Amino acid sequence: MTPGARVAAAIEVLDSYLSGTPVEQALTGWARGHRFAGSKDRAAIRDHVFDALRRLRSAQALGGGTDGRAVMIGLLRGQGLDPAELFSGEGHAPAKLSDAELAVNAQMSRAEALDCPDWLLPQFDRSLGADADTVLGSLRSRAPVFVRANLAKCTREQAASILAEDGIEAQLCELAGTALEIVKNPRKIKLSRAFLDGYVELQDAASQAVIEALDIQPGMRVLDYCAGGGGKALAMAALGAYVTAHDLSWERMKDIPDRAARAGVSIQRVRNSDMVDLSGFDLVLADAPCSGSGSWRRAPHGKWLLTSEKLEQIYAAQRDILTAMPDFVCSGGTMAYATCSVLTDENSAQVQAFLSRNAGFSLIAERQFTPRDGGDGFYIAQLTSS
């Protein structure tokens, strides 16, 4: 496919998304209907679509409209490119720009320029102060690709060497002692020996730093209360902890056994009905459901799907999780509450509200990571019972 044809394909996918189809479903549907497209074409189209979603508001303003065509015109303009070079009307490229499209001269609001929903901008200002614009600006670009060296099998330096055997170049990341940033051939990771043999796992550097902050010791009994796909459970097990994984959705944990076998670690999964029999953990970690505002570089559609009503539901779920966690921690043990959010109301405000309801607990450490630190936005608070 030509570059212009790839833009035309991205327009088709974006129109499907903007009509209400989930983005992954829209991409899959396009690929199934265009089986001639090679892997490089599909990857390039996906990049266009996700770049557009990261900058949806500014792209619509710069493109003078709200459909897929306008979004791609505006995206290219926002990237400093001339859309007329790709909108040529030749072959499978999009039709040439109209006079009206050529004449667009957008005057954007601050929220549009930062690609932030209007209603969320005050929350970013309250949470991040003078850093709000910088953080929001960083969320408009692609995230770096990181892997975690599996310390159950190798050192970080050995992991980098094994990756290099498959032409994947990695460099040490200072944010976490297990983190490697992939600077060449990131799309080859899942086919590499390093990944298939369990030497590395894809995991954001800030997520790795959250685990590092917990000071996991061999033999610790740990409950991963909101385990999801098991990334943090795997990281803790690699450090020698006895990890029990729980999630409200058993389906979300379906890949944990295969991932654990590949990594050479053991993780016990428990169902909701089993939780009444559990207690006495040295550490209970909850990576709670959240807005995902710290990881919008990776899942940009999340910010456009979020509403104030959904955020209130998220707050309630976070309160419920914090309320439940003390039942599982041993006396003198540690509770760790984490989110991939940069919003204070989901983070320190939730922790302070918990402490006001639970006089037997105290805050021993907390940290807010933002994309300025190099990885995703993440929050971690550690509490102990007195």
C-alpha positions in Angstrom: 0.0 0.0 0.0 1.1 3.5 -0.7 1.3 6.1 2.1 -1.8 7.7 0.7 -3.7 4.4 0.7 -2.7 3.9 4.3 -4.2 7.3 5.2 -7.4 6.4 3.3 -7.6 3.1 5.3 -7.1 5.0 8.6 -9.9 7.3 7.6 -12.2 4.3 7.1 -11.2 2.9 10.5 -11.7 6.3 12.2 -15.2 6.7 10.7 -16.1 3.3 12.1 -14.8 4.3 15.5 -16.5 7.7 15.5 -19.8 6.0 14.7 -19.5 4.0 17.9 -17.4 0.9 17.1 -14.7 0.1 19.6 -11.3 1.0 18.1 -9.8 -2.5 18.2 -13.0 -3.9 16.7 -12.8 -1.3 13.9 -9.2 -2.2 13.2 -9.9 -5.9 13.1 -13.0 -5.4 10.9 -11.0 -3.4 8.4 -8.2 -6.0 8.3 -10.7 -8.8 7.7 -12.2 -6.9 4.8 -8.8 -6.1 3.3 -6.8 -9.3 3.6 -4.3 -8.1 0.9 -2.8 -5.6 3.4 0.5 -6.8 4.8 1.7 -6.7 8.4 3.6 -3.4 7.8 0.5 -1.9 6.2 -1.7 -2.9 9.2 0.9 -1.6 11.6 1.1 1.8 9.8 -2.7 2.1 9.7 -2.9 1.3 13.4 -0.2 4.0 14.1 -2.2 6.6 12.2 -5.4 5.7 14.1 -3.9 5.8 17.5 -2.0 9.0 16.7 -5.3 10.5 15.7 -7.0 9.3 18.9 -4.3 10.8 21.0 -4.9 14.2 19.3 -8.6 13.9 18.4 -9.8 17.3 19.5 -6.9 19.3 18.0 -7.1 17.1 14.8 -10.8 17.9 14.4 -10.1 21.6 14.9 -7.2 21.7 12.5 -9.1 19.6 10.0 -12.2 21.7 10.2 -14.6 18.8 10.9 -15.4 15.7 13.0 -15.3 12.8 10.6 -12.3 10.6 9.8 -11.2 12.6 6.8 -11.1 15.8 8.8 -9.3 14.1 11.6 -6.5 12.8 9.4 -6.1 16.2 7.7 -5.9 17.9 11.1 -3.5 15.2 12.5 -1.1 15.7 9.6 -1.2 19.4 10.0 -0.6 19.1 13.8 2.4 16.9 13.0 3.8 19.7 10.8 3.1 17.8 7.6 1.3 19.0 4.5 -1.8 16.8 4.0 -2.0 17.8 0.3 0.9 15.5 -0.3 -1.0 12.4 0.8 -4.5 13.6 -0.2 -3.7 13.4 -3.9 -6.7 11.5 -5.3 -4.3 9.2 -7.1 -4.7 5.5 -6.9 -6.2 4.6 -3.5 -5.2 7.9 -1.8 -7.9 10.2 -0.4 -9.4 12.8 -2.7 -7.6 16.1 -3.1 -8.3 18.8 -0.5 -11.3 21.0 -1.2 -11.0 24.8 -1.1 -12.8 24.8 2.2 -10.4 22.2 3.7 -7.4 24.2 2.4 -8.8 27.4 4.0 -9.2 26.0 7.6 -7.6 28.3 10.1 -8.3 26.9 13.6 -8.3 29.0 16.7 -8.1 26.4 19.5 -9.0 26.6 23.1 -6.5 25.4 25.7 -8.4 22.2 26.1 -8.5 21.6 22.4 -4.8 22.3 22.0 -4.0 19.9 24.8 -6.5 17.3 23.6 -8.3 17.1 26.9 -12.0 17.0 27.5 -13.2 20.4 28.7 -14.8 18.9 31.9 -11.5 17.2 32.9 -9.1 20.1 32.4 -9.9 21.6 35.9 -9.1 18.3 37.5 -5.7 18.2 35.8 -5.0 21.7 36.9 -5.9 20.9 40.6 -3.9 17.7 40.5 -0.8 18.8 38.7 -0.7 22.6 39.0 2.0 24.1 36.8 2.8 20.7 35.3 -0.7 20.1 33.9 0.1 21.4 30.4 3.4 19.5 30.2 1.8 16.2 31.3 -1.2 16.7 29.0 1.1 17.5 26.2 3.1 14.3 26.7 -0.1 12.3 26.6 -0.5 13.4 22.9 2.5 11.4 21.8 3.3 7.7 21.6 4.6 6.0 24.8 8.0 4.4 24.9 8.1 0.6 24.8 9.5 -1.0 27.9 10.1 -4.6 29.0 10.7 -6.0 32.5 13.7 -8.3 32.9 12.4 -11.4 34.7 14.8 -11.7 37.6 13.7 -15.2 38.2 15.6 -16.1 35.1 18.2 -13.4 34.3 19.7 -10.1 35.1 18.6 -6.9 33.2 21.9 -6.9 31.3 21.5 -10.6 30.3 17.9 -9.8 29.1 19.3 -7.0 26.9 21.8 -9.3 25.5 19.2 -12.0 24.7 17.0 -9.4 23.0 19.9 -8.2 20.9 20.2 -11.7 19.5 17.0 -11.0 17.6 18.0 -7.5 16.5 16.0 -5.8 19.3 18.0 -3.0 20.9 17.4 -2.1 24.5 18.8 0.5 26.9 18.7 0.6 30.7 16.0 2.8 32.2 16.7 4.5 35.4 13.1 4.5 36.6 13.3 0.9 37.8 16.1 -1.6 38.2 14.3 -4.2 36.0 13.3 -1.8 33.2 14.6 -1.8 29.7 13.5 0.7 27.1 13.3 -0.8 23.6 14.8 1.7 21.1 14.9 -0.6 18.0 12.5 -3.1 16.6 9.9 -3.1 19.3 7.4 -4.9 17.2 9.6 -8.0 17.1 9.4 -8.5 20.9 6.6 -11.0 21.0 8.3 -13.2 18.4 11.7 -13.0 20.2 13.4 -15.8 22.2 13.7 -13.3 25.1 9.9 -13.0 25.3 8.9 -16.6 24.3 11.3 -18.1 26.8 10.2 -15.8 29.6 13.3 -13.6 30.0 11.3 -10.4 29.5 7.7 -9.2 29.9 6.2 -6.1 28.3 5.5 -3.7 31.2 5.7 0.0 31.6 8.7 1.3 33.5 6.5 3.2 36.1 4.5 0.1 36.7 7.8 -1.7 37.4 8.8 1.2 39.7 5.6 0.7 41.7 6.6 -2.9 42.4 10.2 -1.9 43.2 8.8 0.6 45.8 7.2 -2.2 47.7 10.5 -3.8 48.7 9.3 -7.4 48.0 11.3 -10.0 50.0 11.6 -13.7 49.2 9.0 -15.7 51.1 6.5 -12.8 51.6 2.9 -13.8 51.3 1.3 -11.3 48.8 -2.3 -10.8 47.6 -2.7 -9.1 44.3 -6.2 -8.0 44.9 -6.9 -6.5 41.4 -4.6 -8.7 39.4 -6.1 -8.3 35.9 -3.7 -9.9 33.4 -1.1 -10.5 36.1 1.8 -8.2 35.2 2.5 -7.1 38.7 1.8 -10.5 40.1 4.5 -11.9 37.8 6.9 -9.2 38.8 6.4 -9.9 42.5 6.7 -13.7 42.0 10.0 -13.1 40.2 11.3 -11.6 43.4 10.5 -14.7 45.4 7.1 -13.8 46.9 4.3 -16.3 47.2 1.6 -14.5 45.2 -2.1 -15.1 45.2 -4.0 -13.4 42.4 -7.6 -12.2 42.6 -9.8 -10.2 40.3 -13.5 -9.5 40.2 -13.4 -10.9 36.7 -12.0 -14.4 36.5 -11.8 -14.0 32.7 -9.2 -11.2 33.1 -6.9 -13.6 34.8 -7.1 -16.3 32.2 -3.6 -15.8 30.8 -1.8 -15.9 34.2 -1.1 -19.6 34.2 0.6 -19.5 30.8 2.5 -16.3 31.6 3.6 -17.7 34.9 4.8 -21.0 33.3 6.8 -19.0 30.7 8.3 -16.9 33.4 9.2 -19.9 35.6 7.2 -18.7 38.6 4.1 -19.9 40.5 1.0 -17.8 41.0 -2.2 -19.1 42.7 -5.5 -17.7 41.3 -8.5 -17.4 43.6 -12.2 -16.8 42.8 -14.4 -14.3 44.5 -16.1 -17.1 46.4 -12.7 -18.2 47.9 -11.9 -14.8 49.4 -13.8 -15.4 52.7 -11.1 -18.0 53.6 -8.1 -15.7 52.9 -6.3 -13.6 55.5 -2.9 -12.9 57.0 -1.0 -11.6 54.0 2.2 -9.6 54.5 1.3 -7.4 51.6 -2.0 -6.7 49.9 -1.7 -4.8 46.6 -4.6 -3.2 44.8 -3.9 -1.7 41.4 -7.4 -0.3 41.4 -9.7 0.5 38.5 -9.2 4.1 37.5 -9.6 6.7 34.8 -6.4 5.5 33.2 -5.4 9.1 32.8 -1.7 8.3 33.3 -1.7 5.8 30.5 -3.7 7.6 27.8 -0.6 7.5 25.5 -1.3 3.7 25.3 -5.1 3.7 25.4 -6.1 7.2 24.1 -9.7 6.2 23.4 -10.1 6.0 27.2 -10.2 9.7 27.7 -12.9 10.2 25.1 -15.0 7.4 26.6 -14.7 8.8 30.2 -17.6 10.8 31.6 -18.2 12.5 34.9 -20.8 9.8 35.7 -18.3 7.0 34.9 -15.7 8.7 37.0 -18.1 8.8 40.0 -18.6 5.1 39.6 -14.8 4.6 39.5 -14.5 6.6 42.8 -17.1 4.3 44.4 -15.2 1.2 43.2 -12.0 2.6 44.6 -13.6 3.3 48.0 -15.0 -0.3 48.1 -11.6 -1.8 47.3 -9.8 0.2 50.0 -12.5 -0.7 52.5 -12.1 -4.4 51.7 -8.3 -4.6 51.8 -7.7 -4.6 55.6 -9.6 -7.9 56.0 -6.7 -9.7 54.2 -3.6 -8.1 55.7 -1.8 -9.4 58.7 -1.1 -7.3 61.8 1.8 -5.0 61.0 1.5 -5.9 57.3 1.3 -3.5 54.4 -1.5 -2.3 52.2 -0.5 -0.8 48.8 -3.0 1.2 46.8 -2.1 2.0 43.2 -3.7 3.5 40.1 -2.5 4.4 36.6 -4.0 7.9 37.2 -2.6 11.3 37.8 -5.8 12.7 39.3 -5.7 13.6 43.0 -9.3 12.6 43.6 -8.4 9.0 42.6 -5.1 8.9 44.5 -4.1 10.8 47.6 -7.7 12.0 48.3 -8.9 8.4 48.3 -6.1 7.4 50.7 -6.8 10.3 53.0 -10.5 9.4 53.1 -9.6 5.8 54.0 -7.3 6.9 56.8 -10.0 9.2 58.2 -12.2 6.1 58.4 -9.6 3.7 59.7 -7.6 5.0 62.6 -5.6 1.8 62.9 -3.7 2.5 59.7 -1.1 5.1 58.8 0.6 6.2 55.6 4.2 5.2 55.4 5.0 6.3 51.8 3.4 7.6 48.6 4.6 8.7 45.2 3.0 10.1 42.1 4.7 9.2 38.8 3.9 11.3 35.7 5.0 10.9 32.1 7.7 13.5 32.9 9.5 10.7 34.8 9.7 8.6 31.6 7.0 6.0 32.0 3.2 6.2 32.4 1.5 8.2 35.1 1.2 6.0 38.2 0.3 6.5 41.9 1.4 4.3 44.8 0.6 4.6 48.5 1.8 2.3 51.2 -0.1 2.0 54.5 0.5 -0.1 57.5 -1.7 -1.2 60.4 -0.5 0.0 63.8 
